[in-house]
């Protein structure tokens, strides 16, 4: 079972993540969007969206540091595992809470605003549920592992992080993850499930960037109004109504 959960399952999810994005981009370019609903409601969106997205940037930065940077590197510059956990608390908890607050506001907005709710698919609802579970489990692991210290402080950089990196070395060590607390196991399980769902949801917009705006030519707009004695495209509209005699002549 450990081999299925911590070796086979991650590779299946990652394969779906990669192949699914290629498929989506090739066959559904028009649907490669977050399906913006700002037109229907923007007050809650202006609050929830920055909270969620900036919070997620902090969460992602914490995962990059914790999962991809080996503990030996931080120890080499004098940061002990205990100190690192408190740094993770100071930076991770605010980022996680901002992400949760933003997600709650966005989900509430989606449920409260009729046109937005009508455009919400079952796919969206499942994605929000899994995303919420992943975020809440991450916050719980940070608090329980570093602050509450249930059963002693667990150093995930001795277990979860080497296991995660071993997947990309194609030498996965299921025993490392099998020895982790249940909270970390659930967090990893649902995180990989989210990766598998990613190509088929609105989350694909993460990989979109308006790079073409920097290279495309300027768009020049000209007026098509024709006025007496004035050429096409050179007339600046005057304020108010034109005099009746001018309207008749036109």
GIWO-V638058 format. One record per residue. N is the residue number from 0. SS is DSSP state (H for helix, E for strand, L for the rest). Layout:
BEGIN
n	ss
N	SS
N	SS
END
This chain:
BEGIN
n	ss
0	L
1	H
2	H
3	H
4	H
5	H
6	H
7	H
8	H
9	H
10	H
11	H
12	H
13	H
14	H
15	H
16	H
17	H
18	H
19	H
20	H
21	H
22	H
23	H
24	H
25	H
26	H
27	L
28	L
29	L
30	L
31	L
32	L
33	L
34	L
35	L
36	L
37	L
38	L
39	L
40	L
41	L
42	H
43	H
44	H
45	H
46	H
47	H
48	H
49	H
50	H
51	H
52	H
53	H
54	H
55	H
56	H
57	H
58	H
59	H
60	H
61	H
62	H
63	H
64	H
65	H
66	H
67	H
68	L
69	L
70	H
71	H
72	H
73	H
74	H
75	H
76	L
77	L
78	L
79	L
80	H
81	H
82	H
83	H
84	H
85	H
86	H
87	H
88	H
89	H
90	H
91	H
92	H
93	H
94	H
95	H
96	H
97	H
98	H
99	H
100	H
101	H
102	H
103	H
104	H
105	H
106	H
107	H
108	H
109	H
110	H
111	H
112	L
113	H
114	H
115	H
116	H
117	H
118	L
119	L
120	L
121	H
122	H
123	H
124	H
125	H
126	H
127	H
128	H
129	H
130	H
131	H
132	H
133	H
134	H
135	H
136	H
137	H
138	H
139	H
140	H
141	H
142	H
143	H
144	H
145	H
146	H
147	H
148	L
149	L
150	L
151	L
152	L
153	L
154	L
155	H
156	H
157	H
158	L
159	H
160	H
161	H
162	H
163	H
164	H
165	H
166	H
167	H
168	L
169	L
170	L
171	L
172	L
173	H
174	H
175	H
176	H
177	H
178	L
179	L
180	L
181	H
182	H
183	H
184	H
185	H
186	H
187	H
188	H
189	H
190	H
191	H
192	H
193	H
194	H
195	H
196	H
197	H
198	L
199	L
200	L
201	H
202	H
203	H
204	H
205	H
206	H
207	L
208	L
209	L
210	H
211	H
212	H
213	H
214	L
215	L
216	L
217	L
218	L
219	L
220	L
221	L
222	L
223	L
224	L
225	L
226	E
227	L
228	L
229	E
230	L
231	L
232	L
233	L
234	L
235	L
236	L
237	L
238	L
239	L
240	L
241	L
242	L
243	H
244	H
245	H
246	H
247	H
248	H
249	L
END
